[in-house]
Amino acid sequence: MNGNDDLAARAKSELSGMAKQGMDHPSTKPVLIGAGLGAVAGALLPVVSLPAGLIVGAGIAFWQRIKK
């Protein structure tokens, strides 16, 4: 249970930092790139819509940043 609490705390901290610092935060650019790649995949793949691809791409990039 402690690991989940720690993960939630890291996620909250990252999101807060990204909201406050904008493009100056080290996680913002990788998450935006992930969102862009997901959107492109969503546009190219018939099974995935563009908004779903964008959200999944951003989520995967964000997860890569906080899972350490």
C-alpha positions as CSV (number, residue, x, y, z in Angstrom):
1,M,0.0,0.0,0.0
2,N,2.9,2.4,0.7
3,G,4.2,2.0,-2.8
4,N,0.8,3.2,-4.2
5,D,0.8,6.1,-1.9
6,D,4.3,7.1,-3.0
7,L,3.3,6.8,-6.6
8,A,0.2,9.0,-6.1
9,A,2.3,11.5,-4.3
10,R,4.9,11.6,-7.1
11,A,2.1,11.9,-9.7
12,K,0.6,14.8,-7.8
13,S,3.9,16.5,-7.4
14,E,4.7,16.1,-11.1
15,L,1.3,17.4,-12.2
16,S,1.6,20.4,-9.8
17,G,5.1,21.2,-11.0
18,M,4.0,20.9,-14.7
19,A,1.1,23.2,-14.0
20,K,3.2,25.8,-12.2
21,Q,6.3,25.8,-14.4
22,G,4.7,25.1,-17.8
23,M,7.3,24.4,-20.5
24,D,10.2,24.9,-18.0
25,H,9.3,21.8,-16.1
26,P,11.4,18.8,-17.2
27,S,8.3,16.5,-17.6
28,T,6.2,18.8,-19.8
29,K,8.0,18.3,-23.1
30,P,8.2,14.4,-22.9
31,V,4.5,14.2,-22.0
32,L,3.5,16.6,-24.8
33,I,5.6,14.5,-27.3
34,G,4.0,11.4,-26.0
35,A,0.6,13.0,-26.5
36,G,1.5,14.0,-30.1
37,L,2.8,10.5,-30.9
38,G,-0.4,9.0,-29.5
39,A,-2.6,11.4,-31.5
40,V,-0.7,10.4,-34.7
41,A,-1.2,6.7,-33.9
42,G,-4.9,7.4,-33.2
43,A,-5.3,9.2,-36.5
44,L,-3.5,6.3,-38.4
45,L,-5.0,3.3,-36.6
46,P,-8.7,2.6,-37.4
47,V,-9.3,1.0,-33.9
48,V,-8.1,4.1,-31.9
49,S,-9.6,7.6,-32.2
50,L,-7.4,10.7,-32.2
51,P,-8.5,11.9,-28.7
52,A,-8.0,8.4,-27.2
53,G,-4.5,8.2,-28.8
54,L,-3.6,11.6,-27.4
55,I,-4.7,10.7,-23.9
56,V,-3.0,7.2,-23.9
57,G,0.2,8.7,-25.4
58,A,0.4,11.4,-22.7
59,G,-0.5,8.9,-20.0
60,I,2.3,6.5,-21.1
61,A,4.9,9.3,-21.2
62,F,3.7,10.6,-17.8
63,W,3.9,7.1,-16.3
64,Q,7.5,6.7,-17.6
65,R,8.4,9.9,-15.8
66,I,6.9,9.0,-12.4
67,K,7.5,5.2,-12.1
68,K,11.1,5.4,-10.9
